[in-house]
Amino acid sequence: MLVRVAVLAPVRGLFTYSVPEELAPRVAPGVRVEVPFGRRSLSAFVVEPTDRAPEGIAPKVISGVVDEPQIFPPALFRFLLWTADYYLHPPGEVLKTALPPKGAGGTREAKGAAVQEAEAPKRLTDDQSAATAAIRGALDRREFRAFLLHGVTGSGKTEVYLDAIARALELGRSAVVLVPEIGLTPQLEQRFRARFGDLVAVLHSGQTQGRRARDWRRLREGAARVALGVRAAVFAPVDPLGLVVVDEEHDPSFKQEDRLCYHARDMAVARAREAGCPVVLGSATPSLESHANAAAGRYEKLSLPVRIDDRPLPEVAMIDLRGAPPGLLHETLLRELGETLLRGEQAILFLNRRGHAGCLSCRACGHVETCRQCSVSLTLHKARGRLLCHYCGFSRAVPARCPVCKGEMIPLGAGTEKVEEEVVRLFPTARVARLDADVGAPVRLARTLRAFRDRELDVLVGTQLVAKGHDFPSVTLVGAVLADSGLNLPDFRASERSFQLLVQVAGRAGRGRAKGRVLVQTYHPDHPALVHVARHDYLAFAEAELARRRAVGWPPWSRLCAVRVDAKNPEAAERAARALGRIAEGKVIAGKLRVTVLGPSLAPLERLRGRTRWQLLLRAAARPALREVTVALQEAAADLGPVRVVFDVDPVGMM
């Protein structure tokens, strides 16, 4: 008996092994076994039986069985192998990604009790009822259907999710719910537990290893039937799967940028298709890919066009910084912030840059302190008294004088730390806190959010973390300190991301009884993305942006694969990248393939963590031709010497 296995190591392809007679009854697809591999003994998963041994090679013998019964449900196992094939990633590495945390073995727990509804379902609006009726129809028919739930901020998308999950549970099936940042939305977990009790299991890296292991096991055994988590929860071991939900489906954090470069939203759709169940993608600002899929009829669009109780969307006004007096906060924003505080209401100030200043520069010679490992300037963190690289973590003390000419070093630009300092200086009686990656662990982030929600704080200053799904009824003012920071990045998605982020942060205002107002400080008040933000006009923005991308052939009108090459030696990285470029061009010409090869060129972020980075971008109208070129490059990459090559299918970041 021969089988092909996926070895849990970063090696491509499957390997053939012989099964000893005494193990044959226990070996089947999905079973984890122990195999000799080179001079080591490694774990592997049996993928399929085979009747063909490699030519001229005697197969080695499987040495033992690790898991009985199978650790993955069969449908999940098939999905993981499909994921490996789609992303051109070693199958064993994909399976390893989905394995439970250490400690997930042990005694079995009793099955969970029936659903306990400590919180009764809220009465649905007409729009919510129409959306839930469509989703329930697909659930009752047990059919795959992709729904795009486009609902403005505050329109009650979560209640639609909860209704659909309740129906899936009634039908004896389970649900997977993906959110961008579970640690930043503790109220979401509370709502799920209030509705479904112990049937909810949470999967994210902020948990202890033991807690994650316990929740993984409860899902696998059926004691829990609702998996709530971030992107890796798309691999949750629920069975049978009846519903998949992706909240804030546009959020770029659903894309993993290293190793297995998967997009959890796309994998959520694929897993629902594999399971034959509906998937719901929700957002106030859907990704242009999802919008285009809905327009083409591949997704069914469901709309929640108004807020709960017909509360108005906040008024959005632009503050033109051109010609304005120097200063971090414009007088208009300061005046309205003061009035908001006098009324006893709350405010959020948004700036998507942490730290005190963007860099430290010499007033005399212009020298800028930069990272030794990355091609970026060091950010001043005044509270720590350090200069910090936000990419590799390198830090150093703030120099007293310029190391080149001994001149005076001055901070340039601003971050959230400086905004917080300025608000505290100008409004000394206000209770101010900051929410960004410098605040610390998820527990501290959650504590800050809870204090703000409980009205123990007046002003919350933060990065994009303040925009992610929070519901603060007393927030009536949102100020975007500088809306331009993301508009001019070397990335074709820059306008889309800026629009989405500003709409999302604006949506924090006016969610209670008092009307909300949003002030956007900008040097480009006429930029199309900002004009559409002010009008709350997602559809106009999407159509204009789609037309612009169609003209130049960017997604969703094309498919991409980014080939990233990096090495400690700059010359080695360049040689490898240029070699791959020649191979790609040769493959395109020889096969008469309709694939455009862009590059190779230095990456916009040229040096990262001490390694020089080059990239090659492959673009095609259809995936088969793109895959043919990519597979050829994968085969060649093994012979390029001491370089690292990453193949990013459907890339999101261009940096």
N, C-alpha and C positions, 0 to 999 in steps of 0.2 A: 504494500500500500504506500503510495507516494502522495505528498501534499505540498502545496506551495504556501509559504508563510511570509508574513511581514515582520521583519526583525525590528525590535524597538531600538533603533540606532539611525543616525542620519545617513542612510544608504538608500539609493534609488532601487526600485524594482522589488520583485518577489523572488524567494529562494526555495529550491526544491529539497525536501528532506524525506527520508524513509521513516515509516512508522513501525516500531517493533510490534510483534503480534500481540503481546500482552497489553499494549496501550491502545490498540486499534479500536476497541469498543468505546473508549473515552475521548477519542480525537475526532472533532468535527469542526466545520467552519465557525469561527467566533471563539473557540477555546484557546486559552493562553497556555503556551508550552515553553519548555526550556530547551534550547538548542545549542550545540557547539558552533561557534562562529569565529573563524580564525583560531586564535589561541585562547579565546574567551568563551564563557558560557553566558548566553543572553536570553532574555525573554522574547517571545515572538507570538503572534496571533496566526492561527491557521486560517487561511483565506479560502482555499478550495482544494478539492482532490484533483489529481492529475494522473495521466497514464504515460507521461513522457518524461524521461530523465534528461538532464542536460547532456548533450553529445560529448562523449569522451570523459565524462566526470561521474564518478560513483557518488551518489548522494550520501551525505552524512545522516546519522540516525538521531531522531528526536530522543532527548534524554529523560524527559518527564513532563507531566501535566501539572500546571500551576493552579488553575482555577476550575472548579466545578461547583455549581453550574456556570454557564457563560457569564462573564462580568458585564457585558453589554447586551441589551435587548437586541434581537436579530435585526430589526428595522434600523436601529441606531448604528449597528455595526456596518450595514450596507451603506448608510449615509456617510459614515466616516471614510469608507473606501472611496466613495464618489467624491468627497471633498478633496482627498489626496490627488485624485486624477484631475479634478478641475483646476486646482492650484499648482499642479505639477510639483508636488511636494512628496518626500519619502513617506509611504503609507504608514510605516512604523512610527514615525514622528507624529503624524496626525493622531493615531490611536493613543500614543503616549500622552498627548495633550488632553485627551478626554478621560484618561484614567482617573479614578478617585484619588483624593489626597491620601497620604499615608495615614493609616489608622482607620480606614473605612471598613476593615474586616471586623470580626468579633461577633458577639452575640446578636441574634436577630431581635428586632423590636416588634411589638404587637402592631397589628394593622390599625391605622387611624380610625377614629370614630366618624360618624356621619358629619356632614357640614354643619357647623354651629354658627348661626347668624346673630352674633352679638350686636351687629349694626344692621338695621333693616335697610333694604335697597331704597334709594331715593326715588322720588317720583320723576319719571323721565319727561323731558320736553318732547314736542312733536318731532323735532329733528333727531334727537337721540333715539326715539322709538322707531323711526324709519331705519336708522342705522342698525339697531339691534335686531330688527326683524329680518334684514338681509343676512346678517351674520348667523342668526339662529337658523335660518333656512338652510344654509350650507352645512351647519352643524348637524341638523336633523337628517339631512341627506347623506351625511358623512362623505362629502366631496371636497376636493381641493378647490379653493377659490381664494384669490388674493384681493384683499380690500385695502384701498387707500383711504384712511379716515382723515380728511382734511378739516380740521376744526380750529377756529381762531383761539387765541389764548384765553382761558377761562370759560370755554364752551362746554366743558364736562366730558372730555374724552375718556377720563378714567372710569366714569360710571358706565360707559359703553363697554369698556374692557371687563369690568366686574360682572356685568350682566351676561356677557358672552361666556366668561369662565364658569359662572354658575350653571349655565345651560350645559356646557361640556361635562361638568361634574355630574349633573343629573343623568346624563347619558352614559355614565360609567367610564368616562375618559379623563385624561389629564391635560394640563396646560403648561406651556412655557411662556414666561413674560420677560422680555429683555428691556432694560432701561439703561441710559448712558452712565449714570452715577448713582448707584444704590445708596452709597454712604452719604450723599448730599440730599437725599429725599427720604428721611426717616418717616415722614408722615405717610408716604406711599406704602411702606411696609406695614405701618400701623393700620392703614385702611384695609389692606389685604388680610391682615390677621383678624381684624374686627369682623370682617365678612366671612372668612373661611377658616378661622381658628388654626388648629394644629395641622391642617392639610397644607399649609404654606411652608415651604422650605426655601431658605435664602442662600444663594451661592455667589460669593464675591470674596476678593482677596483681603478685605478688611476683617474678615472673621478669623478666629483662631483655627489652627489646623484641625483640632479635634471637633470643633463645631461644624466646619465644612465637611469633614468626613462623616459626621453623624447625619447631616442633612442630605448628603449624597446617598448614603445608605437608605435613609427613609424614602427617598424618591425611587430608588431602584426596587425596593420591596413593596412599594405601594402604600406605605404608611403616610406619606405625603404625596399630594397629587398636583400641587401648583408650585412650579419652580420659578422663583423670582430672582433675577440676577443680571449681571452685566454680560458682556459679549460672550464669554466662555460658557454661559448658561445655555447657549444654543445647543450644546452637547449634553445637556442634562439627561440622565438615564430614565426618563419617564416612559411608561408603556401601559396601555396604548395611548398614543398621543392624539388628542382631539382638537387642540387649538394652539396657535402660536401668535403672540402679540409682541410687536416692537414699538415701544413708546419713543417719541422724538426720533423717528427713523432717519431723519436727516443728519443726525449728530455724527461728526467725523470720528468720535471715539469708538464707534462700532467697528472701525477698521483697525486691525493689528498691523503695525508697520514693520515688524521684524520677524524672522524665522518663518513660521506659517502665516503668510500675509493674507488672512481671510477677512472677509467683510461679514460680520454677524447678521446684518440685515439681509444680505443676499442669501446667506446660508439658512436663515429662518424661512425664507420663501422656498428654498430647495428642500428643506426638511419637511415642511408642510406638504409639499408635492409628493415626497416619498411616502409620507404617512397617509395621504389622501384626506387631508383636513384643511380647514380654512386658516389663513394667516391674515392678521390685521396690522397694517402699518399706519401709525398715527403721528400727526405733526401739524403744527400751525404753519410751518414753512417746509413743505415736502421737498426732498431732494429733486433736482431736475430729472434725474433718471426715473424716479417713481412717478413724477408728474407726466413724463413722456409715455411711460407704460400705461398709465390710466387713459391718456389721450388716444393711445393706439388700441385700447380695448383689452390689453393683457391684464390690467387690474380693474376692479370695479370701484369707482369713486363714490365715497359716502361723505356728505358735507354737514358740518356744524357751523353755520355762518355767523351765528350770534352768540354772545355770552349768556350764561345762566341769568335768568330773571331780566333779560334784555338790558343788562348793564352796558353802557356805551364803552367802546374801545377808547383808550386814552388819547387825548389830543397830543400830536407830535409837532414840535416846532424846531426849526433849525436856528442855531446861533452861528452867524457867519464870523469866523475868527480873522478874516482878512482885514487888515487895518485896525483891528482891535488892540487896545492897550495890552502890553505884556502881562501875563499872569496865567496861572494854571486853571483857575475857575473864573469864568466871565461874570461880570457884574449882574447880568440877568439871572444866571443860575444861582449866584449867591443870594440875590434878593428873594427868589422863589424858595430857596432852601430855608431861609430865615422865616418866611411866612408859613411854610409847612411846619416847622418846629413850633412856632407860636400857636398854631392850631392843635398841637398835640398829635400830629400825624407823623408818619415815618417816610424816610427817603432812602433810595439806593443810588449810589454813585458808581458808575461802571468805567473801568479802564482795563483793557486786556493786556496789561503789562505789569508784572509784579516787581518788587524792589522799590528803591527810592529814586534812582536816576538810571537812564538807559546806559550811560557810560561815564567814565571819568577822563577828562581831557585837559591837556596843558594849555593854559591861557597864552603862554609865550610862543611855544613851538608847534602846538597842535597835536602832540603825541597822545595817542589813546591807549589805555591799558587793555590788552587783549588776552584771550585764553592761550595757554601754551599748547593745548591739545586740539582746540577747535578754532575755526576761522571766524570768530565772533568777538565782539567787545565784551568785557566783563561788566556786569550790572552792579551798581552800588547798592548795598543793603546797609543802610545807615544804622539801623537798630543793632545789627550784629557787628558793625564796624569792619565789614568785609566786602571785598569784591568777589562776585560769584558768577560762574558760568552756568547758565540754565540748561545746558546740554549735557555736559559731562560731570558737573558738580565740583570742578576745581574751584578753590577759593584761595584768596590771599588777603593779607592785611591791607588797609587803605594806606598808600604811600603819603608821607608828609609833603614831599616835593616831587617834581617830575624827575624820573630816573634818567632822562636824557639831558635836560638843560637846567635842572634844579628850579624850574619855574613853578608857579602856583597851579595846582590841579583843581579844576572846577567840575561840578556835576552838570551833565547835559541831559535834557529829556526828563521824563517823569514816569513814575510807576505808582502802584496803589499805596505804597508806604508813604510817599510824598503827599498824595491826595489826603490820606488819613491825617497826616501831620498838619496839613493846611486847614482842614475842617476843624480839628481840635483847637488850633490857634484862633480861628475866626469865631467859633461857637463854643467857648470854653465850658458852658453848662450842658452841652449836648452829650449824650452817651453814644460813643462812636466805636465801631469795631470793624475789623478787616477780615475778608474772606478770600484767601488765595492759597496757593500751594505752600506758602511759607508758614501758614497757621499751624500745620502739623498733621497729625494722624486723623483718620476719619472720625474718631470719637470727638476730637476737639472741634472739627468742622461741624459735626452734628450739634455739639453743645452751643456753638455760636449761632447756628440757625434756630435752635430752640429758644435761645434768649431773645433773638430778634422777633420771632413769632409770638413770644409771650410778652412783648412790649417792654422788655427790660433794656432795649437799645433803641436809639432814635435814628441813627444813620448807619447803614451798612455799605462799606466801600469794598469793591471786589473786582476780580477778573471774571471770565466767562462762567466761573462757578456760581455767580449770583443769578445767572440767566436760566438755569436748568430746572424748570418745572416747579419752582417754589410757589406756594400760595400764601401771600401775606396780605390779608384784607385791609390792613391799616396803611399800606404803602400807597401814597398818592402822588409822589414825585420820583421820577427816575431821571438821572442826568448821565448822559454819555460824555465823558470828559474829552475824549478825542476819538471821533468816529472814523478817522482816516487811516489808522494804523494798519488795518488789514487790507485796504483797498488796492494797494499798489505792489503787492507781493508778486514775484515771478511765478504765478500759478494761475492757470485759466479758470480756476474755481474761486478766485479771490473775491469777486463781486458777489457771487452766490453766498459765500460764507459770511461776508460782512452783512449782507441783507438779512440772512437768517439770524445771526447773532443779535443784531440790533432789534429786529422784530421780537425775538424771544425776551430780551432784557426789557424792552418797552412793555411787554405783556405782563410784567410784574406790577405795573401801576394800575390803580383803579379797579381792583378785583373785589373790593368791598362796596359799601354803600356810597362812599364819597367818590367823586369823579377823579380820574387820574390825568396826570400831565407828564409829558416826556420832553426833555430839552436835549438836543443833540449838538454838541460843539464840533464844528468842522471847518476846514479850509476849502472844502469842495461841496458847498450846499446844492450845486446843480448836478452832482453825480447821479446818474440814473438810479443806482441802487438806493441812494438816500432819498431821492424824490419819491420812490415807490414806498419806502418805509413810512414817510410822512403821510402818505395817502392810505396806508394799510392795504395796499393793492398788490397782493401776492401774484394774482393771475397776470396782471400787466407786466410785472417784473419777469415772471417765468417765461412768458411768450417772447419778450424782447431779448432776454438772455439766450433762449433756445435759438432764436433767429441768428443772433451773433455767432453762436457756436456752430450752427449749421453751415454758415458761410466759410468757416475756417476748418471744419471737419473735426471738431472736438466732441467728446461724449456729451449726450447719449447718442450722437450720430455716428460714432465709431467705437471700436474696442481698442483698449490699450494694454500693453505689458511693459512695465519698466524693468530694465535689467541694470542692476546697481552693482558696481565693482568697487571694492575698497581694499587697501593694503597699507601696511606701515611704510613701505617704500613707494614714494610718489611715481618713480619711473616704472615700477612693476605694475602699479594700478593703471597707468596710461597704456603700457604695452598690452595688457590683458584687454582693456576696453577697446582699443583699436583693433585687436585681433578679432574680438567678437563682432565688431562692426563690419569687418571685411567678410566674416563668415555669414553674417546676416544678409549683407548685400548680395553675396554669391548665391545664397539659397533662394533669395527673391528672384534673381535673374534666371537661375537654372530652372526653377519651378514655375516661372511666369506667374508668380504670386502677386496679388494686389495688396501688398504690404508696404507701408512707408517706413523707412528707417531714419529716425531723427537722432543725430549725434554719431559717434559718442562725443561727449563734452564733459567738462568739469561740472559737478553738481553745484547748484546755487550755494549750498553750504559745503564748501570745498573740502574742509578738513573737520573731522568729527572724532573725538576721543583718540586723537593721535594717528588717525588713519586718513589717507587721501582718498577722496570719493569721485568716481566718474559714473556717468549714467548714459544709457542707451534707451531710447523710447521707440517701441514698435507700435504702429497704428494700422488698423485695417477696418474695413466695413463689416467684415464677418469674422467670427471666431476661428473657424477651421484653418484658414490661411495663417492667421496669427499664431495658432498653436503649432503649426508645422515648422515655422521659423524658430519659435521658442524651444521646441524639443531639440532641434539641431544645435542650438546654442547650449542647452543643458548638457548634451553629449560632449561638446567641445570644452565646457568649463572645467571638467576634471583634469585637463592637461595644461592648465594655464599657470601653474606654479603657485607660489605663496600668496594667493589673493583670495578674497571672499567674494562670491557672486550670489546675489539674491534676485530671484525672479518674482516680481510683484504683479500678479494678474489683477486687472481692474484696479490700478493704483488710485489712491485718493490724494495723497500728498506728493507734490512735485519738487520739494526742497531737497 
